[in-house]
Amino acid sequence: MKEKKIKVVAAVIRRGELLFATQRGYGDYKDWWEFPGGKIEPGETPREALVREIQEELGAKIAVDDYLLTVEYDYPEFHLSMDCFWCHVVEGQLTLLEHEASRWLPIHDLRQVKWLLADMLVIEEIEKYVPGTLYCKTETVL
């Protein structure tokens, strides 16, 4: 078990049939893609942290909708616990303030970019329920 544990939140921001992805511009995982979000500060709920992080990183206000899943993943340097939520923009435009790039990806074809490994587990969960993807396990539409 990893000694260093990091608890974060991630926003799966949806606009119709598109999901928002951001590309890291720094660190060991520079150029890899992820769902935006960040660390939970003391005293914050995961939903409050997500609203704050998206405001800080992307300059927009989001509504946090339904809980999607919690990813537990061991990177070589730390253990990541990531609570993921469906979200949508309610005010402003998503503007890159910290990331290198961003893309709106079709929910039916999310594997166009090189996802961080923990975020790939989110993709796999989404694909279980999206008809028309190679990986769909059900006929239920999100």
C-alpha positions as CSV (number, residue, x, y, z in Angstrom):
1,M,0.0,0.0,0.0
2,K,1.2,3.5,-0.9
3,E,2.2,5.8,2.0
4,K,1.2,9.0,0.2
5,K,-2.5,9.2,-0.5
6,I,-4.1,12.0,-2.5
7,K,-7.9,12.6,-2.4
8,V,-9.2,14.6,-5.4
9,V,-12.4,15.3,-7.3
10,A,-13.0,15.3,-11.0
11,A,-15.7,17.0,-13.2
12,V,-17.1,15.1,-16.1
13,I,-18.5,18.2,-17.8
14,R,-21.1,17.4,-20.4
15,R,-22.5,19.6,-23.2
16,G,-25.0,17.5,-25.1
17,E,-23.2,14.5,-26.4
18,L,-19.7,16.0,-25.7
19,L,-17.4,15.7,-22.7
20,F,-14.7,18.2,-21.7
21,A,-11.1,17.0,-21.4
22,T,-8.0,18.9,-20.4
23,Q,-4.3,18.3,-21.2
24,R,-1.8,18.6,-18.4
25,G,1.0,21.1,-19.1
26,Y,3.3,20.2,-16.3
27,G,4.8,17.5,-14.2
28,D,5.5,13.8,-14.7
29,Y,2.3,13.4,-16.7
30,K,2.7,16.4,-18.9
31,D,0.7,16.1,-22.2
32,W,-1.6,13.4,-20.8
33,W,-5.4,14.1,-20.7
34,E,-7.7,14.2,-17.7
35,F,-11.0,15.3,-16.5
36,P,-10.5,18.7,-14.7
37,G,-10.6,19.0,-10.9
38,G,-8.3,19.0,-8.0
39,K,-7.6,18.5,-4.3
40,I,-10.3,18.8,-1.6
41,E,-9.4,21.5,0.9
42,P,-10.0,21.0,4.6
43,G,-13.6,21.7,5.5
44,E,-14.9,21.3,1.9
45,T,-17.3,18.7,0.6
46,P,-16.2,17.0,-2.7
47,R,-18.9,19.0,-4.5
48,E,-17.7,22.3,-3.0
49,A,-14.2,21.5,-4.0
50,L,-15.2,20.7,-7.5
51,V,-17.0,24.0,-8.0
52,R,-14.0,25.9,-6.6
53,E,-11.4,24.0,-8.6
54,I,-13.2,24.5,-11.9
55,Q,-13.6,28.2,-11.1
56,E,-9.9,28.5,-10.4
57,E,-8.7,26.3,-13.3
58,L,-11.2,27.2,-16.0
59,G,-12.9,30.4,-14.9
60,A,-16.4,29.1,-15.2
61,K,-19.2,28.2,-12.7
62,I,-20.4,24.6,-12.9
63,A,-23.3,22.8,-11.4
64,V,-22.4,19.4,-9.9
65,D,-25.0,16.9,-10.9
66,D,-24.9,13.2,-10.2
67,Y,-22.1,11.2,-8.6
68,L,-20.5,8.9,-11.2
69,L,-17.9,6.8,-9.4
70,T,-14.8,6.9,-7.1
71,V,-11.6,5.7,-8.7
72,E,-8.9,4.2,-6.6
73,Y,-5.6,4.0,-8.4
74,D,-1.9,3.4,-7.5
75,Y,0.5,5.5,-9.4
76,P,4.2,4.8,-8.7
77,E,4.5,7.9,-6.5
78,F,1.1,7.9,-4.6
79,H,-2.3,6.3,-4.2
80,L,-5.1,8.4,-5.8
81,S,-8.7,8.4,-4.6
82,M,-10.8,10.4,-7.1
83,D,-14.5,11.1,-6.7
84,C,-16.0,11.8,-10.1
85,F,-19.2,13.7,-10.8
86,W,-21.3,14.6,-13.9
87,C,-21.3,18.4,-14.2
88,H,-22.5,21.1,-16.6
89,V,-21.5,24.8,-17.0
90,V,-24.0,27.3,-15.6
91,E,-22.1,30.5,-16.0
92,G,-19.1,31.7,-18.1
93,Q,-16.9,30.0,-20.6
94,L,-14.4,27.2,-19.9
95,T,-11.1,29.1,-20.3
96,L,-7.7,27.4,-19.9
97,L,-5.9,29.0,-16.9
98,E,-3.7,26.1,-15.9
99,H,-3.9,23.4,-18.6
100,E,-2.0,23.2,-21.9
101,A,-5.0,22.3,-24.1
102,S,-8.7,21.2,-24.0
103,R,-11.1,19.4,-26.2
104,W,-14.8,18.6,-26.3
105,L,-14.8,14.9,-27.1
106,P,-17.8,12.9,-28.4
107,I,-19.2,10.7,-25.6
108,H,-19.3,7.8,-28.1
109,D,-15.5,8.2,-29.0
110,L,-13.5,9.3,-25.9
111,R,-10.3,7.4,-26.7
112,Q,-9.0,10.0,-29.1
113,V,-6.5,11.3,-26.6
114,K,-3.9,9.8,-24.2
115,W,-5.8,9.7,-20.9
116,L,-4.1,9.5,-17.5
117,L,-4.5,5.9,-16.2
118,A,-6.9,6.8,-13.4
119,D,-9.0,8.8,-15.8
120,M,-9.1,5.9,-18.2
121,L,-11.1,4.0,-15.5
122,V,-13.6,6.8,-15.7
123,I,-13.8,6.4,-19.5
124,E,-14.4,2.6,-19.0
125,E,-17.2,3.3,-16.6
126,I,-18.9,5.8,-19.0
127,E,-18.5,3.4,-21.9
128,K,-20.5,0.7,-20.1
129,Y,-23.6,2.8,-20.5
130,V,-23.1,4.6,-23.8
131,P,-24.7,2.8,-26.8
132,G,-22.7,3.0,-30.0
133,T,-19.3,2.6,-28.3
134,L,-17.2,-0.5,-28.8
135,Y,-17.4,-1.1,-25.1
136,C,-21.1,-0.6,-24.3
137,K,-22.5,-3.2,-21.9
138,T,-26.1,-2.1,-22.0
139,E,-28.7,-0.3,-24.1
140,T,-29.4,2.4,-21.5
141,V,-28.6,5.9,-22.7
142,L,-27.1,8.4,-20.2
